[in-house]
Each structure stands twice: as structure tokens, then as C-alpha cells.
Amino acid sequence: MKFVRILFSSLTLLAALFALPVHAEKIADAPHAEQATTPLVAEVVYNDDRDPFEGFNRAMWDFNYHYLDKYLLRPVAHGYQDYVPMPVKTGVNNFILNFDEPSSLVNNALQGKWGWAANAGGRFTINTTVGLLGIVDVADMMGLARKQDAFNEVLGYYGVPNGPYFMAPFFGPYVTREITTDWVDGLYFPLSEFTFWQSILKWGLKSIHSRAAAIDQERLLDNALDPYTFVKEAFLQRMDYKVYDGLPPSNNEDDALLDEYMDELD
């Protein structure tokens, strides 16, 4: 439910967006004449330093959300969710994620998280052998929970900022730090041995599983006043959540509002 809380938190921030001041112009009273009035001209001013390319990003969001997702990804995700047996979905996802354990070992070690580095190495060894190339997550059954860190999280750990938010056509949201460093994780075995098409297949299977996992959040997104901002805030909070291992610096005021909202739901 942590991700749901992140989404509800983004709703709070979304509400704040619509409280931004607007510019209004009105014709002043003219002397010796009847009072002249004109309709107020209101313009919402977006001023998010994290999103300097908002005009482009919103255009890409409209394409991704209103066309790509509506006519391709959402039907495929629902078909995958409804007709593929759960053991098959779990096995395929385990198999795909197992390839990322060696890079996670290195990335955790670079952060000085030696326990998690050993955890990733142990998971890869156990699941690749006893777990049938990772299809069965035997390591999780033994108490070795999955925690996979990307290289962009290493940079975030050492204080490198996210950089501008970017909505990529077909691929969805990124931060600049992520775009410029994704290739690093592919330098380690076994990902370094993948051909271009094998990498595309891995990405596609992982994306379908992730999209299917987000089906329960579709109603929240579809009912959002501004789905673009909703997704942006949720994504940026998720990025901080991963960098800080689930304990990002909190905004006490936002947390209080979120807790109050969650209490009303109970």
C-alpha cells in the first residue's frame, strides 16, 4: 500500500497546483461614461523548476496516455492480467528481474551497503541455480528479499540531483539523471552479453508486467483533475523513495494532510 500512499500524497500536491495565483486584467472605469467591464482573463501559470520542458512533456504525455496507452498498452495489460496464469506471470517476472541482480550488487556496494550487496549476490547465485535460472524465487523463500538499485540511485545517494523531469514518447517518465546513466547497468554480466533484441525483449516483458500491476491505480489516474501532474508527482516521489530506501525526507505539513485524508477513508 506504500505506492497508494504516494499516489494520495501526489493528489494533495495536485490540489496545491490549482491554488496557484492567476493573472487577471480588467478595464478601469472611464470618466463621464457608463462603467465598462470585461470578462476576467485567467491564465494558470506553471512554475515548476523540476519540469522546465513542461510544454513538450505535456504533448508527449497526451500521446502516451490518450493514444499509446488507451489503444495498445492498456488492452495488452488487461489481457495479460486476465488470461495469463499467475504462476506464469510470476515466473517470467522473476526470470527477468534475476538478470539485474549483479548490477544491483555493484550499485549497493558503491553506496557502502555491503549487506544489500551480499544479498543481491546471494539471490543471483541461489535463484540462477536452485531457482531454475531465476524462474522460482527460492532466495525470497530463504529470507533474502529483493532490493535492486540502479546506478542513477547511486548518484542520488551521493547528492547528484534528479535533473529536469522528462516525458519520453513510448517510454514514459524519466529524470535526466536516469536517462544519462541507464546504460551503466548494462555493463555487467549477464546484461553485457545481451544482444539488442534480447534487451528489447527484456524491457518489453518487464514493462507489460509493470503496466499490469498498475491496473488497480487506473481509476485514480483517470479521475485526476490533471493526470499529467498526478503522474509527475507520483514518479518524482517514487524516485526519492528508491534513493532513500523508503525513508525520504518528509514534508511534515504534507504528511499531516495525507494522514488526515487517510483517516477519513477509514
N, C-alpha and C positions, 0 to 999 in steps of 0.2 A: 504493500500500500504506500510505500515511500514515494513512488513515482506519481501516484494520485495526489499526494500532498503537494508535490512540486507543481502539478498542474493547477491545483486550487490556489496555490500561492501566486502563480502567474496570473490568475483571474483577478486577484487583489491588485496586482501591478497594472493589469489591463484597465481596471476601473480608474486608477490614478491617471492613466493616459487621457481619458476623456474629461478629466478635470483641468486639463491644460488651458491657459488663457487663450482667447481668440481675439483677432483684430476686428474692430468694427468701425465703420465710417458712417457719419450722419451729417446731413446738410444743416447748417445752423439757421436760426430764424433770420429771415430777411427783414430789414426795417420797412415799415409802412406797407407791408404785404401780408397776405394770409400765411399762416405757419406752413412751411414746406417740410415735408418728411419723406424719407425714402426708406425702403426696407433695409434692415441691417444686413450688412455683408459680412459673413463669418467665414473664417478660414482657419482650420486646425493647423497649428504649426508643430511639426515633428522636430524634436531636437535631441536625438539620442546619439551621443558620441560613439557608442558601440556600433552604430549602424549608419555609417556615413554614405553608404550606397543604397539607401532605402528605396529610391525610385526604381533602380534596376532590380533590386531584390524583390520588390513587390510584383514587378512584372514577371519575374521568374517563378514567384510563388503562385501567381494566378495560373500560369501554365502548368506547374506541377500539381496544384491542388484541384483546379477546375477541369483539367483535361487528362493529364497523365494518370493521376490517382483515380479519378472518377471512372475513367473508361478502361483502364488497364490494371493498375496495381490493386485497387480495392476489389474488383471481381476475382482476380487471381488469389488474393489473400483470403477472401471468404471461401473460395473453392478449396484452397489448401487447408484451411481450418476445418471445413465441414466434411471433406471426403478423404483426407489423408489420415490414417490411423495414428493415434497419439504415440505409440511406440516407434513408428517410423519417423515422425517429426522429431521426436526427442533424440533418436539415434543419429539422424542426419545432422542435427544441430550440434550434438556432442562431437561428431566426427569433424565438422568444420571448425569448431572452436578449439579443438585439440591442436590444430596447426599453429595457433597463436601462443601456445604456452612457452616455447623457447624465447620468443621476443619479449614476452612478459617477464620471464626470468631475468633477462638482461635489464629491462627497464626498472624492475623493482630493485635490482642490485645497484643501479645507478643512483637510486634515491636513498640508498643505505638501508633498505627494508629487506634485511637478509632473511628473515623468516618467511616473508612472502616470496622471495626469490627461490628459496629452497622448496616452498610449497609448489610453485609453478614447475620446477624441475621434477619434483616427485610425481606430480599429476601427469606430466607428459610421459614419464617412464612407465608408470603403472597403467595408464589408460591405453598407451600405444601397444603394450604387451598383453597384459591380462584383460584389458578392456576392448580387445579386438579393434585396434587402430583408433581407439577413442570413441567407438560407437556406444559402448557402455561406460558410464562414468563411475568406474569402480573406485577411483580416488575419492570422490564425494562420499561414497558409502563408507569409506575409511576415515572420514572426518577432514579431508583436505578440500575445503571449499574453493570454488573457482574465483579468482581475483586477477583479472587481466588488465595490465596497464599498457597504454600506448606511449610512444616516445614523446608525443606532444604533452602528455601528462607529466613526464619527467621535467620538461621545460617549465611547465606551470608550477611544479613543485619548487623550482628554484627561482620563481618570481617573474618568469617571462610572461607578459600579459597575453590575453587571448588574441588581441588584434581585432580589426574590423570583422563584423559579422557578414557572412556572405551566403546567399541562397543560390546554389548551383542548379542549373537545369538538369533534370533527371536524377541527380544525386542528393538533392536536399540541402539542409543547413550545415554550415561549417563555420569555424572561426579561422582566421588567417594562420594562426599558429599550427592548426591541424592540417590545413591544406599544404603548407610548405614542408611538413615533416612526416607525412604519412608514408612516404617511400622508405624511410629509415627502417621501419618494422619489417619490410620485405627483404632486408639484407641478411636475415638469419635463417638458418636451416629450420624447417624444411621449405619455408616460403621462398627462399632464394632459388630453389630448384623448380619452381612453378613456371610453366610457360604462360604466355599472355592469356590464352584462352582458359587455362586452368584457373588463373587468378580471377578472370571474369566470372567463371562458373562458381567459384567460392563466394565471390561478392554477391552474385545473384541469389544463391541459396540462403546466404545469411540475411540478405535484405528481405526476402519473402518471409522468412521465419519472424524477423523483427516486425514487419508490417502486419502479419497475422496476430502477433502478440499485442499490437496496438488497437485491435478491433474494439475492445471494450472502452477505449477512450474516444472513439469516433463521435459519440453523442456530445461529449464535452466540446470537441473541436467544432462540430457543425453548428452548435448553439452559441458559440462565442461571438461577441459583438465584432471583434476584429481577429479572425483566425490567424492572420499573419503575425500579429503581435503576440497572440497566445502561444504560438509555436516558438517564436523567438525567445520569449522569456523562459519557457519551459526548457528549451535547448541550452540556453546560457546557464541556467541554474543546474541543469544536469551536468554540464561541463565542470562547474565548480564542485559539484558533489563528487565527481570522479577524481579530480585533482586532490581534494582534501579527504579522500577515503570516507565519504559520507558525513563528514563533520565540517562543512564550510562555515566561514564566519557568518554569524547570523545578524539580521536586522531585527532588533527587539520589537520595534513597532509593527513591522510586517508579520513577525511571528505571533504577536498578540492578536492581530486581526485574524490571522489564519486559525489560531486556536479557538477564538470566539466563533468563527464561522463553522469550524468542525464540531464544536459543542452544540450548535444549533441543529446540526444534522442528526445528532444522536437522539 
